[in-house]
Amino acid sequence: MIDLETLEAAAALVRRVVPPTPQYCWPLLSRRIGAEVWVKHENHTPIGAFKIRGGLVYLDEVRRSQPDICGVVTATTGNHGQSIALAATRLGLEGTIVAPFGNSVEKNRAMVGFGARLVEAGHDFQAAYEFAVALAERESLHLVRSYDAMLVRGVASYGLELFRAVPSLDTVYVPIGLGSGICGVIAAREALRHSTEIVGVVAENAPTYALSFAAGRPVSTNSANTMAGGLAVRKRSTLSAAVRHALSPFRRRRSDGPCGSSSPTLTMWPRVRARPRSPRPYRNAIGYAASGSP
């Protein structure tokens, strides 16, 4: 578990570039769901996604610990790549971004606009990632993985903002790509000692995390054919023991644990469909932590 002081330090670094983003309660959405629904608008960051938070903190630490580093490389389908491109340029580093063929033209242009060298390789994210690993070794570049504990520290800043702005949230839904978003929200919840339930959401056609939690071991898929680009992963990231504890077991409800409330757990739904409900007094406060692509 990451302590609050550490998360606050990371959040202070993030705020140099990204002011706190707003969270709004939308009445028509609340009426449709049948609960008080708050949406955290991470589209208000410089890259239009929460990923910028992680990149800023991660590369700041890399620059401090490896002052002689000359360049970094990462794989992406868009938002993570924009984050690393922007953060690398700010620190005077050469950023190389590997994106799969057929990737979003707009996001590719944005990454180049932020100062990165764009390389296209592979038919999907996993193939692009494997190419990035080889490129890092060949060109002696620092490989930035899409999941890392330092990325989580930065991403947790939007969890802190959300929980402090709306402290009465009963449940927060977080889409899962490679895990930094949901781990950041969990880290913020635990540091603030809240009892909010965290619900992970995966795409029906990209269920590697749901399958992995159900099986109790990593389960890869042959494809990730979904329009939800940020969730289109075929292989789960390698998580630390602490994070594995925070995200398991599959479908287990929260139970008594440390911090006087509950241990960090995850309720994972492979399929979630919102259906209209008749209007009624709101009984629950629900947060939606907007996600982005790897």
C-alpha positions as CSV (number, residue, x, y, z in Angstrom):
1,M,0.0,0.0,0.0
2,I,1.3,3.5,-0.9
3,D,1.1,5.9,2.0
4,L,-0.7,9.3,1.7
5,E,2.4,11.4,2.0
6,T,3.9,9.6,-1.1
7,L,0.8,10.1,-3.1
8,E,0.6,13.8,-2.1
9,A,4.2,14.3,-3.3
10,A,3.3,12.8,-6.6
11,A,0.1,14.8,-6.9
12,A,2.1,18.0,-6.3
13,L,4.4,17.2,-9.1
14,V,1.4,16.5,-11.4
15,R,-0.3,19.8,-10.5
16,R,2.7,21.7,-12.0
17,V,1.3,20.6,-15.4
18,V,-2.3,19.4,-14.8
19,P,-4.6,21.4,-12.6
20,P,-7.3,19.2,-10.8
21,T,-9.9,18.1,-13.3
22,P,-13.6,18.6,-12.6
23,Q,-16.1,16.0,-11.6
24,Y,-19.7,16.6,-12.4
25,C,-23.0,14.9,-11.4
26,W,-25.1,14.7,-14.5
27,P,-28.8,14.6,-13.8
28,L,-30.0,12.7,-16.9
29,L,-27.3,10.1,-16.5
30,S,-28.2,9.7,-12.8
31,R,-31.9,9.3,-13.7
32,R,-31.1,6.6,-16.2
33,I,-28.9,4.6,-13.8
34,G,-31.1,5.2,-10.8
35,A,-28.3,6.6,-8.6
36,E,-26.3,9.7,-8.1
37,V,-23.6,9.5,-10.8
38,W,-20.4,11.5,-10.8
39,V,-18.1,11.6,-13.8
40,K,-14.5,12.5,-13.4
41,H,-13.5,14.5,-16.5
42,E,-10.0,13.4,-17.3
43,N,-10.6,14.6,-20.9
44,H,-9.7,18.0,-19.5
45,T,-5.9,17.2,-19.2
46,P,-3.4,18.3,-21.9
47,I,-3.6,14.9,-23.6
48,G,-7.3,14.4,-23.0
49,A,-6.8,11.4,-20.7
50,F,-5.6,10.5,-17.1
51,K,-2.4,8.9,-18.5
52,I,-0.5,12.2,-18.4
53,R,-0.4,12.0,-14.6
54,G,1.6,8.7,-14.6
55,G,4.0,9.8,-17.3
56,L,5.0,13.0,-15.5
57,V,5.8,11.2,-12.2
58,Y,7.5,8.2,-13.8
59,L,9.9,10.1,-16.0
60,D,10.7,12.6,-13.3
61,E,11.9,9.8,-11.2
62,V,13.8,8.2,-14.1
63,R,15.5,11.5,-14.8
64,R,16.6,11.9,-11.2
65,S,17.8,8.3,-10.8
66,Q,19.4,8.0,-14.2
67,P,20.7,11.5,-15.1
68,D,22.7,10.2,-18.0
69,I,19.7,8.7,-19.8
70,C,19.4,9.9,-23.3
71,G,16.1,8.4,-24.5
72,V,13.0,6.3,-23.7
73,V,10.8,4.0,-25.7
74,T,7.3,2.7,-25.0
75,A,4.4,1.0,-26.8
76,T,0.9,2.4,-27.0
77,T,-2.4,2.8,-28.8
78,G,-2.5,6.5,-28.0
79,N,-2.9,8.0,-24.5
80,H,0.1,6.4,-22.7
81,G,2.2,7.4,-25.7
82,Q,1.1,11.0,-25.6
83,S,1.9,11.0,-21.9
84,I,5.4,9.8,-22.4
85,A,6.0,12.0,-25.4
86,L,4.9,15.1,-23.5
87,A,6.8,14.2,-20.3
88,A,10.0,13.3,-22.2
89,T,10.0,16.5,-24.2
90,R,9.6,18.5,-21.0
91,L,12.7,16.8,-19.5
92,G,14.8,17.1,-22.6
93,L,14.7,13.4,-23.4
94,E,14.2,11.8,-26.8
95,G,10.9,9.8,-26.7
96,T,10.3,7.0,-29.1
97,I,6.7,5.7,-29.3
98,V,5.8,2.4,-31.0
99,A,2.2,2.1,-32.1
100,P,0.5,-0.7,-34.1
101,F,-0.3,-0.3,-37.7
102,G,-3.8,1.1,-38.2
103,N,-3.6,3.1,-35.0
104,S,-5.6,6.3,-34.5
105,V,-4.3,8.9,-36.9
106,E,-5.2,11.7,-34.6
107,K,-3.3,10.2,-31.6
108,N,-0.3,9.4,-33.8
109,R,-0.2,13.1,-34.9
110,A,-0.6,14.2,-31.3
111,M,2.4,12.1,-30.1
112,V,4.5,13.5,-32.9
113,G,3.2,17.0,-32.0
114,F,4.4,16.5,-28.4
115,G,7.9,15.8,-29.8
116,A,8.1,12.0,-30.1
117,R,9.6,9.8,-32.8
118,L,6.7,7.6,-33.9
119,V,7.4,4.0,-35.1
120,E,4.6,1.8,-36.4
121,A,5.0,-2.0,-35.8
122,G,2.7,-4.9,-35.3
123,H,-1.0,-5.5,-35.7
124,D,-2.1,-4.7,-32.2
125,F,-0.8,-3.4,-28.9
126,Q,0.9,-6.6,-27.7
127,A,2.8,-6.9,-31.0
128,A,3.8,-3.3,-30.7
129,Y,5.0,-3.8,-27.2
130,E,7.2,-6.7,-28.1
131,F,8.7,-4.6,-30.8
132,A,9.4,-1.8,-28.3
133,V,11.2,-4.3,-26.0
134,A,13.5,-5.3,-28.8
135,L,14.0,-1.7,-29.9
136,A,15.0,-0.7,-26.3
137,E,17.7,-3.3,-26.3
138,R,18.9,-2.6,-29.8
139,E,19.2,1.2,-29.3
140,S,20.0,1.2,-25.5
141,L,16.8,3.1,-24.6
142,H,15.0,3.0,-21.3
143,L,11.8,0.9,-21.8
144,V,8.7,2.5,-20.2
145,R,6.2,-0.3,-19.6
146,S,2.5,0.6,-19.6
147,Y,2.2,-0.6,-16.0
148,D,4.6,0.4,-13.3
149,A,4.3,1.3,-9.6
150,M,5.6,4.8,-10.4
151,L,3.0,5.3,-13.0
152,V,0.4,4.3,-10.4
153,R,1.6,7.0,-8.0
154,G,1.0,9.7,-10.6
155,V,-2.4,8.3,-11.7
156,A,-3.5,8.1,-8.1
157,S,-3.7,11.9,-8.1
158,Y,-7.0,11.8,-9.9
159,G,-8.3,9.3,-7.3
160,L,-7.4,11.7,-4.6
161,E,-9.2,14.5,-6.3
162,L,-12.3,12.5,-6.9
163,F,-12.6,11.1,-3.3
164,R,-11.9,14.5,-1.8
165,A,-14.4,16.2,-4.0
166,V,-17.1,13.5,-3.5
167,P,-16.2,11.7,-0.3
168,S,-19.6,9.9,0.0
169,L,-19.1,7.7,-3.1
170,D,-20.4,4.2,-2.6
171,T,-18.9,2.7,-5.7
172,V,-16.4,3.7,-8.4
173,Y,-16.3,2.0,-11.8
174,V,-12.9,2.0,-13.5
175,P,-12.2,0.5,-17.0
176,I,-9.1,-1.7,-17.1
177,G,-6.5,-1.6,-19.9
178,L,-3.3,-2.6,-18.2
179,G,-4.1,-1.7,-14.7
180,S,-2.6,1.7,-13.8
181,G,-6.0,3.5,-13.6
182,I,-7.7,1.0,-11.3
183,C,-4.6,0.6,-9.1
184,G,-4.3,4.3,-8.8
185,V,-7.9,4.6,-7.6
186,I,-7.4,1.7,-5.2
187,A,-4.2,3.4,-3.8
188,A,-6.0,6.7,-3.3
189,R,-8.9,4.9,-1.5
190,E,-6.6,3.0,0.8
191,A,-4.5,6.0,1.6
192,L,-7.6,8.1,2.5
193,R,-9.0,5.1,4.4
194,H,-12.3,5.2,2.5
195,S,-14.6,2.2,2.2
196,T,-15.7,2.8,-1.4
197,E,-16.1,-0.3,-3.5
198,I,-14.0,-0.3,-6.6
199,V,-15.4,-2.1,-9.6
200,G,-13.2,-3.0,-12.6
201,V,-14.7,-3.1,-16.0
202,V,-13.3,-4.9,-19.1
203,A,-14.5,-5.1,-22.7
204,E,-16.4,-8.2,-23.5
205,N,-14.1,-9.0,-26.4
206,A,-10.9,-8.3,-24.5
207,P,-11.5,-10.2,-21.2
208,T,-7.9,-11.1,-20.3
209,Y,-8.2,-9.6,-16.8
210,A,-11.6,-11.1,-16.1
211,L,-10.3,-14.5,-17.3
212,S,-7.1,-14.2,-15.2
213,F,-8.9,-13.3,-12.0
214,A,-11.4,-16.2,-12.6
215,A,-8.6,-18.7,-13.2
216,G,-6.3,-17.3,-10.5
217,R,-3.4,-17.2,-13.0
218,P,-2.5,-15.1,-16.1
219,V,-4.7,-15.9,-19.0
220,S,-4.0,-14.4,-22.4
221,T,-6.4,-14.2,-25.4
222,N,-5.7,-14.6,-29.1
223,S,-7.4,-11.3,-30.0
224,A,-8.8,-8.1,-28.4
225,N,-11.3,-7.1,-31.0
226,T,-13.1,-4.2,-29.4
227,M,-13.9,-0.6,-30.3
228,A,-12.8,0.3,-26.7
229,G,-9.1,0.9,-27.7
230,G,-8.0,1.6,-24.2
231,L,-9.2,-1.9,-23.1
232,A,-7.9,-3.8,-26.1
233,V,-5.2,-5.9,-24.5
234,R,-4.5,-9.6,-25.0
235,K,-2.1,-10.1,-22.1
236,R,-2.3,-8.7,-18.6
237,S,0.6,-6.8,-17.2
238,T,2.9,-8.3,-14.6
239,L,1.6,-7.0,-11.3
240,S,3.5,-6.7,-8.0
241,A,2.4,-8.9,-5.1
242,A,0.8,-5.8,-3.4
243,V,-1.2,-5.0,-6.5
244,R,-2.3,-8.6,-7.0
245,H,-3.6,-8.6,-3.5
246,A,-5.4,-5.3,-4.2
247,L,-7.1,-6.7,-7.3
248,S,-8.1,-10.2,-6.2
249,P,-10.0,-12.4,-5.9
250,F,-12.4,-12.4,-8.8
251,R,-16.0,-11.4,-7.8
252,R,-15.2,-11.4,-4.1
253,R,-17.1,-8.8,-2.2
254,R,-15.3,-6.5,0.3
255,S,-14.6,-8.0,3.7
256,D,-13.3,-6.9,7.0
257,G,-9.6,-6.0,6.9
258,P,-6.9,-3.5,7.8
259,C,-7.5,0.3,8.1
260,G,-10.7,-0.3,10.1
261,S,-12.9,-0.8,7.0
262,S,-12.0,-3.4,4.4
263,S,-9.1,-4.9,2.6
264,P,-8.4,-3.7,-1.0
265,T,-10.4,-6.0,-3.3
266,L,-12.0,-5.8,-6.7
267,T,-15.4,-6.9,-8.0
268,M,-14.7,-7.6,-11.7
269,W,-17.6,-7.8,-14.2
270,P,-16.7,-9.1,-17.6
271,R,-20.0,-7.6,-19.0
272,V,-21.8,-4.6,-17.8
273,R,-24.9,-3.2,-19.5
274,A,-26.8,-0.2,-18.1
275,R,-30.5,-0.5,-18.5
276,P,-33.1,2.3,-18.1
277,R,-34.8,2.4,-14.7
278,S,-37.8,4.3,-13.6
279,P,-36.9,7.5,-11.7
280,R,-36.7,7.0,-8.0
281,P,-34.9,8.8,-5.1
282,Y,-31.2,8.3,-5.4
283,R,-29.8,5.9,-2.8
284,N,-26.2,5.5,-4.0
285,A,-23.5,7.7,-5.1
286,I,-21.5,6.2,-8.0
287,G,-18.3,7.5,-9.5
288,Y,-17.0,6.8,-13.0
289,A,-13.2,7.1,-13.3
290,A,-12.7,7.7,-17.0
291,S,-9.9,5.6,-18.6
292,G,-7.8,5.8,-21.7
293,S,-5.8,3.7,-24.0
294,P,-2.5,1.9,-23.2
